Amino acid sequence: MERQGPSNTLNSIQLMFLIHTVPIGVGILGLVRFVADKAGHDAPLAILLSGVYTQAAVLFSWLLLRRFQTLGIYDIHRRLFGKWMGSVFSLLFAVYCLFAYFMTIRTFVELVNTWMFPLTPVWLLTLLFMIPIVYSAFCGIRLLGRYAISAFFLTAWIILLAYFPLSTGTLSHLFPIGSVGLNDLFQGSLLSALSLLGVELLLVYYPYVAYKKDVLPAASIASWSTILVYTVIAVVTIIFFSIGQLGKTIWPMLTMFKHVQVPFIERFETIIIAVWLVQVVNTSGTYLWAGIEGVRKAIPLKKGIVYSLIAAATLPLSQMINGRAEMNLLLNLLSKSGFYLMIGYPLLLWLISLILRRKGDAS
Amino acid sequence: MKRSVAVCLTLALLSAVVLPGCTITRSKVLEELGVVSAVGYDLAEDGGDLLGTTVLPNFTDTGQEKVDVLSVTGHTSKELRFNMSRMSERKLVSGQIRVVLYGEELSRTGILPLSDTLFRDSEIGSQIVLAVVEGRAINFFTKRYPDKPSIDIYLYRMLRKEMSERSMPKTNLHTFIRDVYDEGKDPVLPYLRLGKEDILVDGLAVFHDDKFIGLLNAKEARNLAYISSKGTSTGELEATLKETIRQGVHAHAVLMYIKTSTKWDVSHSGGRPVFQANVLIQGAVSEYTGGHNLEEKQEIQKLEQEFAEEYQQELSALIKKLQKDFETDQLGLGEMYRAKGFIKELEKEKWRELYKQAKIDVKVNVRILQTGMIH
């Protein structure tokens, strides 16, 4: 295990960008359709409402982490449940992270298969995408933090393209605002869970953060700005599509940008998919790093070995998933488990630590 | 990190950048591709099969462009493609489709299944132009048009031009699919007719869901474009004035450089929707055969008034035609009605009932901004 030194600490800006960009992975591409299933034309409102969940997640994580001072989730497990049980919990959390890593990469492979290379085998695409992902994860948190910043600026311009769908859209699709009722809004906001995942990794970053005081404001700003991006996308999507059409579109964001036509290039979505790899590497790489942190805290293995094992396992696993239906099932599982893990888990641990009167840094 | 590891990783990263270029398992050499540029669908003469026609520009060695037209029958559009590819030595790809034509008879049976597959195909752009044709689509492709570029470019440019000049509402694959799935709106598509040596854009095909049920003529098509979207156009509005030049001959006036905007007031009274359209038309007089002095404010106002009256009648007739004859909602009134919150969930059948009873009024205001170089 590496020591915490200046070579692997995160400053507050990097933390902010990490928390902002990691949730923006493949979820956003299909986000609005899921939410509109329940919330209809009020999808933007539902997404705005889901900011409460990420804020709650940030708050609970911060409460828990503050109590244990410099420890991350894996050490907290150990502190709370003892060596063996703690390792088991750490492994479970790591498995979740690796699952998220795997699903991100697999969803993106499916997307590339659908939109660009229908005949390229899954394993080949997986292998190619894995190279930068494993690279970034292997190099550790500091690289990931810097990478998040560049990923943000490399993809932020995409939002400007919203001009094109907006110019042919129907503004009245948005109205009457808030008419679907609280119940549907609430259910719709729950469906955005898949796109919110990523905030829970704060639990893993924490020991590496240089200025612990900044964590709460930085994480709050980051999570709300993620929500803001989603809301903007949702507004544009709802204006562009009719509800019936939206329900039939798997990746509304891409279909929307397919509409972009400038004199020197048609079919803009091809470029967007290529650029989107930057975001996917960011999300997937960070999850991989977080997962392997957990594995190595639980089982003392060499870093290279763990990475090789995980990488080797990814290929056959990704080849095993077939078709949209299976993907949906797994993504559902991911979003459900991730959602509880993000909000419920830190709260639960915090309460347990209160009851057991365990605190950090006695050692 | 150890140097060797770093070198390994760098190499790996490099290959990740370079390798995807080699992963395309089928080569796409232009000469070997049949790049489909236009597609037409008809009902086959024998029974319910489809008759598909595709246009493939053929690039010859001399650089001259020659067009191949293939046509086959089949059940689904992809089966058509399969059958078609057996007729060509080249591999058919659909990424460059620009125009899709539907035969009149086929359109009456509904074209959503056919346009749905276009939308599903990620290769096909969402801004391609769809149109309904008089008679059969195959005739449009097999006919030769002297002095015209290849048929696909000819049609695509012509229709895009018509739409950008607002001679008709802007339609493409995306808007068609959007409006078919929209509970509160019905789609339109351009309607084409064969001329002697060319093709005429002859108004609009009105759809009930995805079924073609009636026609609007060119003037009505333009009026629909003016009322349903905001914008400018160079198009002309003509009015016959009350003023007479000689015995029994009325004066005429023409407006050009028109700017229109429509404001809808939506309300609800006595169980039925009430719509009030306030249309504002601004323009310049480009032709005036009467004898009044157009520098005088009164005369201008009179002219404006007469334009407004005439145009108001035209618009009311158009709306009545849509509402009573076709019972379709091309203006998207259902969507406006929903957006105002009068109805919680818009269902198509329910809206159709309401729409039949709806009261729709139009009020036109014309403003003449200038009268050209003379008055």
Interface residues (C-beta under 8 A of the other chain):
Chain A: T114 W115 M116 F117 L119 T120 L124 L125 L128 F129 I131 P132 Y135 F138 C139 T168 T170 S172 H173 L174 F175 P176 S179 F241 S242 I243 G244 Q245 G247 K248 T255 K258 H259 Q261 E266 R267
Chain B: M1 L9 A12 L13 S15 A16 L19 P20 T23 I24 T25 R26 G95 S122 G125 S126 Q127 K170 H174 T175 I177 R178 D179 V180 Y181 D182 E183 K185 G332 E335 M336 A339 K340 G341 K344
